[in-house]
Amino acid sequence: MEAIARTPTPEQNGRAQPQGASSRVGDLLLKQGVISAADLRVALGRLRESGGAVTTYVVKHCGVSEAELLTVLQEEYHLPVVDPSALDIPPEVIDVLPAVLANKYHIVPVSLSRSTLTLAMADPSNLVAINEVKFLTGFDVRAAIAGPLSIERSIERYYDRALSYGDVLSQFGNEEIDVVRTEEDVDLQQLEKATEEAPVVKLVNALLTDAIKKRASDIHVEPYERVLRVRFRVDGVLHEIMQPPLKLKNAMISRIKIMSSLDIAERRLPQDGRIKVKLAHGHEMDLRVSTLPTLFGEKVVMRLLDKSHVQLDVNKLGFDQRSIELFRSAINKPYGMILVTGPTGSGKTTTLYAALNELNKIGTNISTAEDPVEYNMVGVNQLQVHDDIGLNFATALRAFLRQDPDIIMVGEIRDFETAEIAVKAALTGHLVLSTVHTNDAPSTINRMLNMGIEPFLIASSVNLIMAQRLARVVCPKCREAHEVPAHTMIELGVPEDQAKPITAYRGSGCQHCGGTGFRGRTALYEMMGMTDPLRELILSGASAIELKRQAIADGMKTLRQSGIEKVADGVTSIEEVMRVTMND
């Protein structure tokens, strides 16, 4: 790296102010016309609350590019510009600066030469930060200018994850994580005796506990030619967590396969397994493990199923009043079929479990066929299908009908045989609940027809078809109001004569939501109750478009309409609704 100029003196930089309240860079940007006075006031207010740098807020929320910002700062301070996210910073350099200071002042050490430490700074005028680093490290400090997003990525890479994993390990320790087999409880320590000193054991344990801590639904371990990448899916969106050394690839994947009772020697075929993780305080987490051979090694995806957070209350699923009445009316009928449709990860299974939880009474016999069984329910006879031994959904359904059932739940209808048995069960006095993979509720009818089910059987057996999506909820801690103009509402699908400006909300990003602006998810619903006009259309062979038109006339709200209502209520954002739904 080229020589870095020394930090400007206090005389050059002006008086130092407390961290998070310094306005020197802000004043400079205001003077240059980069930001407005209102922007600066909001930025300083935010920084007083959460710390950081003015420049970070400016880039994220004021429409200022990093390139524009860096040009202004370089002209003012005459310091070189570095991109720490593009550097491979040695661990011994990172270790010099505590993580708490890196996060507090938005700084990253990039080089250490004898007694001089070079800091990449988003705010090179912050003398408080420089002096504190000098005091704590004992090194002379030189400053370099870096883009705030580049620094953020570097902190994420070198500090946040390491700190998080350190917290996890110190909190739980290896002794508090048990892998529980289906047949018996196995102490993880016993399983690890041979590799107790291996860093990979701690790394995998930390990944699992960190995923739980961050409310992740999936963990992806992905090998590529030159990099090993770990990502978490949080609130339906994937985020890169870390890039472990590539040399750990085989060790990490083998460790996960051992924990999930998979064949570590088999690397050519996909495998499926399961882990039950027991943490401190009796907290349990089920993990579904799937391996897939790829060009550069096995990819592993772990689905986290947290029993403690599953929502089984119908009232808390996000239904509006009409929808919840329609849903309850359908599930309380003595027979018929209820179908829930949507893509993978849209909450279909949770909705069905909530329905079963409400129907689970002493006088009711409930049987379910699932692949896999995601949550154990007391009072419900749950069956895990095994295609490899011939125990598929169709076979399970036939067995259920000999078990005197009242209610049957089938994990998915994916073929003619399963669909035929389910329809016949619904017509012979049983309530059948299942899922189908279609884009919306009306398309489900055509999907059933394509499977080979006769129109009169569909019209007679189906009570309700419900499509759903999951949209992220705007973070309540950092949400900001903004006006959505009428033309945007028209673009969303609101009729021109009904379109009017509304107040919506979006998250600016804070510690509570991990900087995403969202925390948690809510469901958007499209409920198509079976009416006589719809049955007549099905019998006449109507298209999905005709069915949809009639369903809307009967009072059905589309997914997009449901999303717009959630936006108007301040639950989610316009962008999120556009991401998860299609125009009507």
WOMO-V722275 format. One record per backbone hydrogen bond with DSSP energy under -1.0 kcal/mol. NH is the residue of the N-H (numbers start at 1). CO is the residue of the C=O. Records with the same first field share a line. If there is no record, write none. Layout:
NH: CO ; CO
This chain:
13: 9
14: 10
21: 18
27: 23
28: 24
29: 25
30: 26
31: 27
32: 28
33: 30
34: 29
35: 29
40: 36
41: 37
42: 38
43: 39
44: 40
45: 41
46: 42
47: 43
48: 44
49: 45
50: 46
51: 47
52: 104
57: 53
58: 54
59: 55
60: 56
61: 57
62: 58
64: 58
69: 65
70: 66
71: 67
72: 68
73: 69
74: 70
75: 71
76: 72
77: 73
78: 74
82: 145
86: 83
87: 84
93: 90
94: 90
95: 91
102: 98
103: 99
104: 100
105: 101
106: 102
107: 102
108: 120
110: 118
113: 116
116: 113
117: 140
118: 111
119: 142
120: 108
121: 144
122: 106
126: 123
127: 125
130: 126
131: 127
132: 128
133: 129
134: 130
135: 131
136: 132
137: 133
138: 134
140: 115
142: 117
144: 119
145: 80
146: 121
151: 147
152: 148
153: 149
154: 150
155: 151
156: 152
157: 153
158: 154
159: 155
160: 155
161: 156
163: 159
164: 160
165: 161
166: 162
167: 163
168: 164
169: 165
170: 166
171: 167
172: 168
176: 173
177: 174
178: 278
180: 276
181: 184
186: 179
191: 187
192: 188
195: 192
198: 195
201: 198
203: 199
204: 200
205: 201
206: 202
207: 203
208: 204
209: 205
210: 206
211: 207
212: 208
213: 209
214: 210
215: 212
216: 211
217: 233
219: 302
220: 231
221: 300
222: 229
224: 227
229: 222
230: 242
231: 220
232: 239
233: 218
234: 237
237: 234
239: 232
241: 230
242: 230
248: 245
249: 246
252: 248
253: 249
254: 250
255: 251
256: 252
257: 253
258: 254
259: 255
260: 256
261: 258
262: 257
273: 289
275: 287
277: 285
278: 178
279: 283
283: 280
285: 277
286: 305
287: 275
288: 303
289: 273
290: 301
291: 271
292: 299
294: 297
297: 294
299: 292
300: 221
301: 290
302: 219
303: 288
304: 217
305: 286
309: 306
316: 313
317: 314
324: 320
325: 321
326: 322
327: 323
328: 324
329: 325
330: 326
331: 327
332: 328
333: 330
336: 430
337: 461
338: 432
339: 464
340: 434
341: 466
342: 436
346: 343
351: 347
352: 348
353: 349
354: 350
355: 351
356: 352
357: 353
358: 354
359: 355
360: 356
361: 359
364: 361
367: 407
368: 381
369: 409
370: 383
380: 377
381: 366
383: 368
385: 370
386: 391
389: 386
390: 387
391: 386
392: 390
396: 392
397: 393
398: 394
399: 395
400: 396
401: 397
402: 399
403: 400
406: 365
407: 365
408: 431
409: 367
410: 433
411: 369
413: 435
419: 415
420: 416
421: 417
422: 418
423: 419
424: 420
425: 421
426: 422
427: 423
430: 425
431: 406
432: 336
433: 408
434: 338
436: 340
438: 436
444: 441
445: 442
447: 443
448: 444
449: 445
450: 446
451: 447
452: 449
453: 448
458: 454
459: 455
460: 456
461: 457
462: 458
463: 337
464: 337
465: 528
466: 339
467: 526
468: 341
469: 524
471: 522
473: 520
474: 571
475: 517
480: 506
482: 504
484: 502
489: 485
490: 486
491: 487
492: 488
493: 490
494: 489
498: 495
499: 495
502: 484
504: 482
506: 480
508: 478
515: 510
516: 513
519: 473
522: 471
524: 469
526: 467
528: 465
530: 463
535: 531
536: 532
537: 533
538: 534
539: 535
540: 536
541: 538
542: 537
547: 543
548: 544
549: 545
550: 546
551: 547
552: 548
553: 549
554: 550
555: 552
556: 551
562: 558
563: 559
564: 560
565: 561
566: 562
567: 563
568: 564
569: 565
570: 567
571: 566
577: 573
578: 574
579: 575
580: 576
581: 577
